[in-house]
């Protein structure tokens, strides 16, 4: 009797082990069957029950959502496009002011007091109005780009339930503070914080595990985002040293192009996966 119970228990244990081996890797919701987060946590940490069960129940309902995935990708595209527009505006303003002979120190400080002093001494009063119009446009595109990155951070937090996604939220908030800062040093300092947060997010993306056909395309996007964030960090070091010039602005334009490439490759990989696995029988397909 005892040996029969022991054999039955061993058979049950073997079935449980096979079941756990078949589960998808944690952080990889791209599967045809939905696995509750509580099951994933039991498999990873060995706990008998999930921590904060109410939060996990919410996550189980929304993880792998097609709508949430495409909303996140769309916000990423918009954020990258706003940042690219911002870089192009900055490049155009720099070239325009240099053609007019605006001193380099005025462009470096870039505050209203400095521009008022220069326009008063040079007699170029109209330049103050043009600078104000440029600053309004600059702040608008900077804030919009940073705001959409905040949206991406929160949406990915809902999709993955990973606190590291808050890094993108902090990066966007720091970017908005930088845009609204009135002094050169405050703006440069907050921009320094923002771009390094983006770099941390890029590293986090590279460590995220994927298990599907669109992996190569996503990896192209991840490396593009990492390279672009690294270039922005270099630009922030130059900004702190007050050695900015045309090459820094051009590098920023190239970095923003890499971010836009990253956002486009992400949504392309998502569409590729969905088109390949879409079934007419109505089965649910989860997104990256």
C-alpha positions as CSV (number, residue, x, y, z in Angstrom):
1,X,0.0,0.0,0.0
2,X,2.8,2.4,0.9
3,X,4.8,1.5,-2.2
4,X,1.7,2.2,-4.4
5,X,1.2,5.6,-2.8
6,X,4.9,6.4,-3.2
7,X,4.7,5.4,-6.9
8,X,1.6,7.6,-7.4
9,X,3.3,10.5,-5.7
10,X,6.3,10.1,-7.9
11,X,4.2,10.0,-11.0
12,X,2.4,13.2,-10.0
13,X,5.8,14.9,-9.3
14,X,7.0,13.9,-12.8
15,X,3.9,15.3,-14.4
16,X,4.4,18.6,-12.5
17,X,8.0,18.8,-13.6
18,X,7.0,18.2,-17.2
19,X,4.4,20.9,-16.9
20,X,6.9,23.5,-15.6
21,X,9.4,22.6,-18.3
22,X,6.8,23.4,-21.0
23,X,6.0,26.8,-19.5
24,X,7.3,29.8,-21.5
25,X,10.2,31.8,-20.0
26,X,9.4,34.5,-17.7
27,X,9.0,37.9,-19.4
28,X,8.0,36.2,-22.7
29,X,4.2,36.6,-23.1
30,X,4.3,35.9,-26.8
31,X,2.7,32.4,-26.6
32,X,-0.5,31.0,-28.0
33,X,-1.7,30.0,-24.6
34,X,-2.0,32.4,-21.6
35,X,-0.1,31.4,-18.5
36,X,-1.2,33.2,-15.3
37,X,1.4,35.3,-13.7
38,X,0.9,33.4,-10.4
39,X,2.0,30.2,-12.2
40,X,5.1,31.9,-13.6
41,X,6.1,33.2,-10.2
42,X,5.6,29.8,-8.6
43,X,8.0,28.4,-11.2
44,X,10.6,31.1,-10.8
45,X,10.7,31.8,-7.1
46,X,9.2,28.7,-5.6
47,X,6.5,30.5,-3.6
48,X,3.3,28.7,-3.1
49,X,1.2,31.8,-3.7
50,X,1.6,35.1,-5.6
51,X,2.7,38.3,-3.8
52,X,0.1,41.1,-4.1
53,X,-2.5,38.8,-5.7
54,X,-4.8,41.6,-6.7
55,X,-2.1,43.3,-8.8
56,X,-1.2,40.0,-10.4
57,X,-4.9,39.3,-11.3
58,X,-5.0,42.6,-13.1
59,X,-1.8,41.8,-14.9
60,X,-3.1,38.3,-16.0
61,X,-6.0,40.1,-17.7
62,X,-4.0,42.6,-19.7
63,X,-0.6,41.0,-20.4
64,X,-0.1,40.1,-24.1
65,X,-2.9,42.5,-25.1
66,X,-2.7,43.4,-28.8
67,X,-4.3,46.8,-28.2
68,X,-1.9,47.6,-25.3
69,X,1.1,46.5,-27.4
70,X,0.2,48.6,-30.4
71,X,-0.6,51.6,-28.2
72,X,2.8,51.3,-26.7
73,X,4.5,51.0,-30.1
74,X,2.5,54.0,-31.4
75,X,3.6,56.2,-28.5
76,X,7.2,55.1,-29.0
77,X,7.0,56.2,-32.7
78,X,5.4,59.5,-31.8
79,X,8.0,60.2,-29.0
80,X,10.9,59.4,-31.4
81,X,9.4,61.5,-34.1
82,X,9.0,64.5,-31.7
83,X,12.6,64.1,-30.6
84,X,13.8,64.0,-34.2
85,X,11.8,67.1,-35.0
86,X,13.3,68.8,-32.0
87,X,16.9,68.0,-33.1
88,X,16.2,69.3,-36.6
89,X,14.7,72.5,-35.2
90,X,17.9,72.9,-33.1
91,X,20.1,72.3,-36.1
92,X,18.2,74.8,-38.3
93,X,18.3,77.5,-35.6
94,X,22.1,77.0,-35.0
95,X,22.9,77.3,-38.8
96,X,20.6,80.3,-39.1
97,X,22.1,82.2,-36.1
98,X,25.7,81.4,-37.2
99,X,25.0,82.9,-40.7
100,X,23.8,86.1,-39.0
101,X,27.0,86.2,-36.9
102,X,25.5,85.6,-33.5
103,X,28.4,85.0,-31.0
104,X,29.1,81.5,-29.9
105,X,28.8,82.5,-26.2
106,X,25.3,83.8,-26.7
107,X,24.2,80.5,-28.3
108,X,25.9,78.5,-25.5
109,X,24.1,80.4,-22.7
110,X,20.8,80.7,-24.6
111,X,18.9,82.5,-21.9
112,X,16.6,85.5,-22.3
113,X,18.9,87.8,-20.3
114,X,21.8,87.0,-22.6
115,X,19.8,87.5,-25.7
116,X,18.4,90.8,-24.5
117,X,21.8,92.1,-23.7
118,X,23.2,91.0,-27.1
119,X,20.3,92.4,-29.1
120,X,20.5,95.7,-27.2
121,X,24.2,96.1,-27.9
122,X,24.1,94.9,-31.5
123,X,20.9,96.6,-32.5
124,X,19.4,93.3,-33.8
125,X,16.1,93.7,-31.8
126,X,14.1,91.4,-34.1
127,X,16.4,88.5,-33.1
128,X,14.9,88.5,-29.6
129,X,11.4,87.8,-31.0
130,X,12.8,85.1,-33.2
131,X,14.6,83.5,-30.3
132,X,11.4,83.5,-28.3
133,X,9.5,81.8,-31.1
134,X,12.2,79.2,-31.4
135,X,12.1,78.5,-27.6
136,X,8.3,78.0,-27.7
137,X,8.7,75.5,-30.6
138,X,11.7,73.9,-28.8
139,X,9.8,73.4,-25.5
140,X,6.7,72.1,-27.3
141,X,8.5,69.3,-29.2
142,X,10.7,68.5,-26.2
143,X,7.8,68.2,-23.8
144,X,5.7,66.2,-26.2
145,X,8.5,63.8,-27.0
146,X,9.3,63.3,-23.3
147,X,5.6,63.0,-22.4
148,X,5.0,60.2,-24.9
149,X,8.0,58.3,-23.5
150,X,6.3,58.6,-20.1
151,X,3.3,56.9,-21.7
152,X,5.5,54.2,-23.2
153,X,7.0,53.5,-19.7
154,X,3.6,53.2,-18.0
155,X,2.1,51.0,-20.8
156,X,5.1,48.7,-20.6
157,X,4.8,48.6,-16.9
158,X,1.2,47.4,-17.3
159,X,2.3,44.9,-20.0
160,X,5.3,43.3,-18.1
161,X,4.7,44.3,-14.5
162,X,8.4,45.1,-14.3
163,X,9.5,48.0,-12.1
164,X,12.4,48.6,-14.4
165,X,10.0,50.1,-16.9
166,X,9.6,53.0,-14.5
167,X,13.1,54.1,-15.7
168,X,11.5,55.2,-19.0
169,X,9.0,57.2,-17.0
170,X,11.7,59.0,-15.0
171,X,13.6,59.6,-18.2
172,X,10.6,61.4,-19.7
173,X,9.9,63.4,-16.6
174,X,13.5,64.5,-16.4
175,X,13.3,65.5,-20.1
176,X,10.2,67.7,-19.5
177,X,11.9,69.4,-16.5
178,X,14.9,70.1,-18.7
179,X,12.7,71.6,-21.4
180,X,11.1,74.0,-18.9
181,X,14.3,75.0,-17.1
182,X,15.2,78.6,-17.6
183,X,18.9,78.4,-16.8
184,X,21.6,76.6,-19.0
185,X,23.0,74.6,-16.1
186,X,19.6,73.3,-14.9
187,X,18.6,72.4,-18.4
188,X,21.9,70.6,-19.0
189,X,21.8,68.8,-15.7
190,X,18.2,67.4,-16.2
191,X,19.0,66.5,-19.8
192,X,22.1,64.6,-18.4
193,X,19.8,62.6,-16.1
194,X,17.2,62.0,-18.8
195,X,19.6,60.6,-21.4
196,X,21.3,58.3,-18.8
197,X,17.9,56.9,-17.9
198,X,17.3,56.2,-21.5
199,X,20.6,54.4,-21.6
200,X,19.5,52.2,-18.6
201,X,16.3,51.4,-20.4
202,X,18.2,50.4,-23.6
203,X,20.3,48.0,-21.5
204,X,17.2,46.6,-19.9
205,X,15.7,46.0,-23.4
206,X,18.8,44.0,-24.4
207,X,18.4,41.7,-21.3
208,X,14.7,41.0,-22.0
209,X,14.2,37.5,-23.3
210,X,12.1,36.9,-26.5
211,X,11.0,33.6,-27.9
212,X,9.5,34.0,-31.4
213,X,10.2,34.6,-35.0
214,X,10.5,38.4,-34.8
215,X,13.5,38.2,-32.5
216,X,16.1,39.5,-35.1
217,X,14.0,42.5,-36.0
218,X,13.5,43.4,-32.3
219,X,17.2,43.0,-31.7
220,X,18.0,45.5,-34.5
221,X,15.6,47.9,-32.8
222,X,17.1,47.3,-29.3
223,X,20.7,47.9,-30.6
224,X,19.6,51.0,-32.5
225,X,18.0,52.4,-29.3
226,X,21.2,51.6,-27.3
227,X,23.5,53.2,-29.8
228,X,21.3,56.3,-30.0
229,X,21.1,56.6,-26.2
230,X,24.9,56.2,-26.0
231,X,25.4,59.1,-28.5
232,X,23.0,61.2,-26.4
233,X,25.1,60.5,-23.3
234,X,28.2,61.7,-25.1
235,X,26.4,64.8,-26.1
236,X,25.4,65.4,-22.5
237,X,29.1,65.2,-21.4
238,X,30.0,67.8,-24.0
239,X,27.2,70.0,-22.9
240,X,28.4,69.9,-19.3
241,X,31.8,70.9,-20.5
242,X,30.2,73.7,-22.5
243,X,32.0,72.6,-25.7
244,X,28.9,72.2,-27.8
245,X,29.1,72.8,-31.5
246,X,27.6,71.8,-34.9
247,X,29.0,68.3,-34.6
248,X,27.1,67.7,-31.3
249,X,23.8,68.8,-32.9
250,X,24.4,66.6,-35.9
251,X,25.2,63.7,-33.6
252,X,21.9,64.3,-31.8
253,X,20.0,64.2,-35.1
254,X,21.6,60.9,-36.0
255,X,20.8,59.5,-32.5
256,X,17.1,60.5,-32.9
257,X,17.1,58.8,-36.3
258,X,18.3,55.6,-34.6
259,X,15.5,55.9,-32.0
260,X,12.9,56.3,-34.8
261,X,14.4,53.3,-36.5
262,X,14.1,51.3,-33.3
263,X,10.4,52.2,-32.9
264,X,9.6,51.3,-36.5
265,X,11.4,47.9,-36.3
266,X,9.6,47.1,-33.1
267,X,6.2,47.6,-34.6
268,X,7.3,45.8,-37.8
269,X,8.3,42.8,-35.8
270,X,5.0,42.8,-34.0
271,X,3.0,42.9,-37.2
272,X,5.2,40.2,-38.7
273,X,4.5,37.9,-35.8
274,X,0.7,38.6,-35.8
275,X,0.4,38.0,-39.5
276,X,2.3,34.7,-39.3
277,X,0.3,33.3,-36.4
278,X,-3.1,34.8,-36.9
279,X,-5.7,32.0,-37.0
280,X,-9.2,32.0,-38.3
281,X,-10.5,29.9,-35.5
282,X,-10.5,32.9,-33.1
283,X,-7.7,31.8,-30.8
284,X,-6.1,34.5,-28.8
285,X,-2.7,35.7,-29.9
286,X,-0.6,37.5,-27.3
287,X,1.8,40.3,-28.2
288,X,5.4,40.9,-27.2
